[in-house]
Amino acid sequence: MSAALPTSSREWHLVARPQGWPEAKDFALREAPVTAPGEGRVLVRNLYFSVDPYMRGRMNDVKSYTPPFKLDHPMDGGAVGEVIASNADGFAVGDHVLHGLGWREYADVPAKHAVKVDASIAPLSAYLGVLGMTGLTAYAGLFDVASFKEGDAVFVSGAAGAVGSQVGQMAKLKGASRVIGSAGSDEKVKLLVEEYGFDAAFNYKNGPVRDQLREAAPDGIDVYFDNVGGEHLEAAISSFNVHGRATICGMIAQYNATEPSPAPRNLALVIGKRLRLQGMLVGDHSDLQPQFVQEVAGWLASGELKYRETKVEGIENGFDAFVGLLRGENTGKMIVSLDA
């Protein structure tokens, strides 16, 4: 056990269910006491925590694949930090661990839910992104769910985000014939082509997605990785070749809508084109984790796979980071840094 422990920890609580876009009044940054960890537990000083689009759904009181956040309780999510006190075999003070109790400065974590991470392989924040949940989402969604094969033409929406940027690069590394991305600014479009190696990219705000995709992929697409939904999904269905496959990973365009959004109006094309549209949850693909880490760590070491992070400093800015993510203000993985 470590001697001098902090006495309190700031943590973000959800205090009201957002209606539409989350507002500051729906959240509160509160202080909670810190105690020594009980048997089988470790106390972690969080260095970074993740904000992710799926968290918006957990703010609604609806039954879903993961339970909603409780009101007046600390929110959770991916975090990486340093063990400052241990009451568990196999964990020592100074170890770095990945765990699920983010949105707070200090976390009392069951050791069975903590995974040691190695700062010599990659920066610690990478375990929340390119080597973490978002990276595995890209890897499993492309290779397993979408059944990617060499020669496929791939379209990725939200392509400058944490998942989308990895999908496009992984497709190129595995022999895609063409990779097209959409993003929400001209600056992000430039990044996709010049740094991430996409063959083409467009700003979806500059015109109808269907027309821009058709111009970028004149021979059609075989795989669509959907992070956005709505108009993007409709456009992909129009551009699909026969036997096209879509991984439906996220629909960020609809997360803050207060009215149901219209479904793609061209769903009848699914029949004639014999399309496969499949939803995915990364938790179903944990068996790929060892293979994923080994292959992606190799790509990172060789410089073949590039990634960006948008870091917001300070726990007090956690809410702003989350809303910024929903507005597309991030390039790559959005992370809150507590490493002061």
N, C-alpha and C positions, 0 to 999 in steps of 0.2 A: 504494500500500500504506500501511496505517496503522502507526504505530511501536509504541506500547506495547500489546501484546496480552496477554490473560490467559494464565497458564501452565497452568491446569487447568479442567476443566468437570465438574460433577456431572451424572450421567445415570442413568436408571432402567433396570435390566436385569431380564429375566425369568430366574429361576434354577431354577424348577420348573414343570411343567404343573399348573395348578390342577385339583383334583377337586371338582366342584361349585362352591361359592362361592370366589372367590379369597381367599387369606389372605396376611397380611404376610410370612410365611416364603417365599412363592413369588417375592418380589421383593427387589431390593437396590439401594440408591442408592450408586453408585460414582463414583470420580474417574477422569478420563481426561485425558491431556495435550492441550493445544491447540497447534497449529502454524499457521504462515502458510498461507493457501490456495494450492493449486497452480494451474496455468494453467487458465483457464476456470471457476474456482471463486470463491465468496465465503464469508467468515466472518461468521456472523450471531449477534448476541446476541439470543436469544429473549426476547420480552417476554410472550408468551402462548402456551400450547399447549393443544390440544383433547384431551379424553377423550370417547370415543364408545362406544355399545353394541357396535358391530361388532368392537371390539378384543377383546372377550371371546372371540369365535370364533377369533381369531388366536392365542390362548394355547393352543389345542388343537393337537396334532400330527396334523392331518387335512388332506387335500387339499380345497381350497376355491377360491373365485374370487380370493382373494388369499393369498399364501404366509403360513404361520404365523410368528410371532415366533421368532427363534432364541434358544436358551438362552444365557445369559452374553454377550449382545450388547445394545446399547441398543435399546429399543423405538422405534417411529416413529409418526408421526401428524401431523395438521395443526398448523402453528405459524406465528406471525407475529413478525417481529423487525426489528432494525436492522442494516444492513451496517456492520461495524467494520473490515473489510479486504476489498479487492477485487483480484482478478487476472483480471477478466473485463470485456470491452468492454460498455458499456451500464449498468454498475452502479457507483455511487460510494458512498464512505463517507457514511453518513447516510441512504441510501435505506431505505425500509421495504419488506419483501418477505414474501410468503406462500410457504411451502414445506412439505415433508413430513417434516422431521426434528425432530419434537417430542420430548417426554420428556427434554430435556437443556437445559442453560444456554446452551451455545454449539454452533453447528452449522456444519460445513464442507459447504457445499451446492454441487452443480454448478449453474452459472448457468442452464443450460437447464431446470432444475427449480425455478427461482425466478421468481415473478411479482411485479412491483412493485405496491404498493397505495397508495392516496391517503388519507391521514389527514384531508384536508379534506372528503371526501365522507361519511365515517362514522368513528366510533372504530375504531382498529385491531383490537380484539377482534371487531368485527362481521364481519370477513372470515373468521372461523372459524365463524360462525353464520349470521345472517340474510342476509349477502352472500356466504356461503361454501358449503361442501359441504351443510350442513343446509338452507340456504335453497333451493339448487338442487334438492335432493332433494324438498322440498315442491312446488316449482314444476313440475318435470318429472313427478313422481308424480301430481299432480292433473290437470294440463292435457294431458300427453302420454299417460301410461300409463292413467289412469282415464278419459280422453276426456271430461272435465267439460264440461258445457254449461249455459248459463243456465237457471235453473229447477230444477236438480237439488237433491235433498235429500242432504246429506252428513253422514256419521258419521265421526268421527276418534277413534281410541283413543290413549292417551298424549298427550292433547291439550294438556297444559300443558308438554310438552317442547319442545325446540328445533325439531323438524320439525313436530310436530302443531299447535303454536300458529300457525305460519305457514300451514299447510294451511287451517285454519278461516278465518283472516282473508282469505286469497286467494280462497277460495270465496265469501265474502260480497262482496268487492270486485268479483267477476265475476258476481254476480247469482244466487247460490244461493237457492232458495226457503226452505231451512231448514238450519242447521248445528248439529249436536249433538256434544258432546265428552264423553269420559270421562276421569277423572283419579283419583288415589289419595288425595286429601284434600279436605275441605270448603273449605279455604282456596283450593286450586287451582280448584275448581269455581266459586267466587265470582269469581276472576280471569278465568276463561274468559268468563263472562257479562258482568261489569261492565267489564272493560278490553279484552278482545279481541273483544267483540261477538257471541259465540256466542248462538244463539237459546235453547239449552237445554244443560245439562250435568249430569252426575251422578257421584257417588263410587262407583266399582265395588265398594268394600269394604262399602257399605251394603245390598247385596242382590244377587240374581241379575242379571247383566248383561242377559240377555234381557228380563226383566220391566221393568227401568229403561229400556232402549232403546225398548221398545214403547210405554211411557208418554210418553217424550220425542219419539218420532216416530210418532204414531198413523197417519199416512198412508204409513208405510214410508220406505225410503231408496233412493237411486239409486246413490250412490257410498259406498264404505267405504275409508278410508285406514288400513291396519292396521300399527300399530307394536308390537302386543302378542301377537297370536295367541291360541291356546287358546280360552277361554270367550268372548272378545270376537269372534273370527271366527265361532264357532258362532252367537252372537247376531245378528251382521250377516246371515248367510245366512238366518236366520229372518225378519228384517225387510226383506230386499231386495224391491223391486218387480221385475217382469219386466224382463229386460235390464239388471239391475244390474251394476256393475263394481267390483271391489276391486283396489286397489294393495297388494300384500303387500310392505311395506317392511322390517319388522322383527318379531321375535317375542321380545321381551325377557322375556316370562313363562317362556320355556323355556331361556334361555341358560345357566343354572346348574343345570339339572336333570341328575341322574345317571341317571335312567331315562327312556325315551321317553315323551312325553306323548301321551294319546289324541288322535286327529284329531277334528275336528268330527264329531259323530255324525249330523248332518243333511245330509251332502254330497249325498244323493240329490236334494235341492231344487235343486241346480245345474242339473239336467236340465230340469225343468219350467219353472223361472224363466229358463232360458237365460242363466245368469250367466257373467261372465268374471272369473276370478281370475288376476291376473298379477303375478309377482314383478318386482322392479326393483332395479337397481344404478345408482347415480348416475353412475358412469363411462361408462355407455352414452349419456348425454345431454349430453355436453360441447358439442355443437353449439348447444345452447340458451343457453350461458353469456352471450354478448353481449346477447341479448334479455332474459334474466333480470336481469342487472345493471342494464340501462337501466330496465326497468319497476319493479323493486323499489327502486332508488335513488330513483325518482320518488315512490313510495308512502311511503318513509321521509321524504323531504324535505317532503312535504305533511302528514305526521303521520297518514296513513290506515292505515299499517301499524306496529304496535307490537311491541316485542320485549323480552324480559327475559334477563338473564344471571345465572348464579350463579358468582361468582368465588371460587376458593380461593387464598389467598396462599401463595407459597413452593413451590419445587420439592420440598422435603422432605415436602410434603403431597400429592404427586401420586397416590400409591396410595390415600389416603383419598378423594380427589376421585373417582377411578374407581369405587371400591366404593360411594360415596355416590350416584353416577349410577345404578348398577345397582339400588340400593334406592329410587330415586325421590326422593332428597333435594333434587334440583335443581328450580328453576323456570326454564324456558327452557334456554339453552345452558350446559353446564358447562364452565368454562374454568379452567385453572391460570395464575395471574398471576405472572410473574417480574419485573415492572416495579417493582423496589424502588429 
